[in-house]
Amino acid sequence: MKILFVCTGNTCRSPMAEGILRSIAEKNGLDIEVRSAGISVFDGDHASINSIEAMKKINIDISGHEASQLHIDLIEEADLILTMGNSHKDFIVSNFPKAVGKVYNLMEYAYKINKDISDPFGGNLKQYEYIRDEIYQAIVQIKFKE
């Protein structure tokens, strides 16, 4: 299964989600390929310092992450696309009609609720840790097939 996480700049939320699911998949022997991308990216940007630090606290290393712009190949390759907010989902559906039926807001997919994961960009480490935990809890709520 190929899963794609999407946020705005691909430096905070989606890299944390990618790291979390990749770690869970490795620990549980799940055949899941995880990627992340953003809808407004400076290609090659690294994960934000606070994202790296927040993830380090749960023993997940995302320090090598480089931001990727969302493009049609990523959309077509993904079996499931999970966005951090409804605006990301709406953008994808509007610009990539092939994604309809496989793109969901993460909170919608995990809990069946209409709620965005707030963007911690520019916030302090505690805000990043809160968002990390919110993403982590949503991901573990999802029952991925082995």
C-alpha positions in Angstrom: 0.0 0.0 0.0 1.3 3.5 -0.9 0.3 6.3 1.3 0.9 10.0 0.7 0.6 12.7 3.3 0.0 16.3 2.2 0.2 19.6 3.9 1.2 23.1 2.7 5.0 23.4 2.7 6.0 19.8 3.4 8.3 20.9 6.3 6.2 20.4 9.4 3.0 18.3 9.5 3.3 15.9 6.6 7.0 15.0 7.3 6.1 14.2 10.9 3.1 12.1 9.6 5.4 10.3 7.1 8.0 9.6 9.8 5.4 8.3 12.3 3.7 6.0 9.8 7.0 4.7 8.5 8.2 3.9 12.0 4.9 2.1 12.8 5.0 0.2 9.6 8.6 -0.9 10.2 7.9 -2.0 13.8 4.8 -4.0 12.8 6.1 -5.5 9.6 3.4 -3.7 7.5 4.0 -3.5 3.7 3.4 0.3 3.5 5.4 2.8 1.4 5.0 6.3 2.8 5.7 9.6 1.1 4.8 13.2 1.8 4.5 16.4 -0.3 3.2 19.9 -0.1 0.9 22.0 -2.2 3.2 25.1 -2.0 6.8 24.0 -1.6 10.3 25.2 -2.1 11.8 21.9 -3.3 14.7 20.8 -1.2 13.6 22.6 1.9 14.4 20.6 5.0 12.0 19.7 7.8 11.7 22.5 10.3 14.0 22.4 13.3 11.0 22.1 15.7 9.6 19.2 13.6 12.9 17.4 13.8 13.3 18.1 17.5 9.7 17.0 18.3 10.2 13.7 16.4 13.6 13.1 18.0 11.8 13.0 21.3 9.9 10.0 20.2 13.0 8.4 18.6 12.0 9.1 15.0 14.6 10.8 12.8 13.3 13.1 10.0 16.5 15.2 9.8 17.2 14.0 6.2 13.7 15.0 4.9 13.6 17.2 1.8 10.4 18.9 0.8 8.6 17.7 -2.3 6.1 19.6 -4.4 2.8 17.6 -5.0 2.5 16.5 -8.6 0.5 14.1 -10.7 2.9 11.2 -10.4 2.6 11.2 -6.6 -1.2 11.4 -6.9 -1.3 8.5 -9.3 1.1 6.3 -7.4 -0.7 6.7 -4.1 -3.4 4.2 -2.9 -4.4 6.6 -0.2 -3.8 10.4 0.2 -4.2 11.9 3.7 -4.2 15.7 4.0 -3.6 17.8 7.1 -6.5 20.1 6.3 -9.7 20.4 4.3 -8.0 23.1 2.1 -5.4 20.6 1.0 -8.0 18.0 0.2 -10.1 20.6 -1.7 -6.9 21.7 -3.6 -6.1 18.1 -4.6 -9.7 17.3 -5.7 -9.8 20.5 -7.8 -6.5 20.1 -9.4 -6.1 16.3 -9.7 -9.5 14.8 -10.4 -8.0 11.3 -10.5 -7.5 11.6 -6.7 -11.3 11.6 -6.0 -12.1 8.6 -3.9 -8.7 8.2 -2.4 -8.0 11.6 -0.8 -9.2 12.3 2.8 -8.5 14.7 5.6 -6.5 12.7 8.2 -8.9 13.5 11.0 -11.9 12.6 8.7 -10.2 9.3 7.8 -9.2 8.4 11.3 -12.1 9.6 13.4 -14.9 10.5 10.9 -14.8 14.1 12.1 -14.3 17.3 10.1 -11.2 18.8 11.7 -7.9 20.2 10.5 -4.5 19.5 12.0 -3.3 23.0 12.9 -0.2 24.3 11.2 2.5 24.8 13.9 4.8 26.7 11.4 6.6 29.4 13.4 5.4 28.1 16.7 7.4 26.9 19.7 8.5 23.3 20.3 5.6 22.6 22.6 3.2 23.4 19.8 5.0 21.0 17.5 4.9 18.3 20.1 1.1 18.8 20.5 0.6 18.6 16.7 3.0 15.5 16.5 0.9 13.8 19.2 -2.4 14.7 17.4 -1.0 13.2 14.2 0.4 10.1 15.9 -2.9 9.4 17.7 -4.9 9.8 14.4 -2.5 7.4 12.5 -2.6 4.7 15.2 -6.4 4.9 15.0 -6.3 3.8 11.4 -6.3 0.1 10.8 -3.8 -0.5 8.0 -3.7 -3.8 6.2 -0.6 -6.0 6.6 
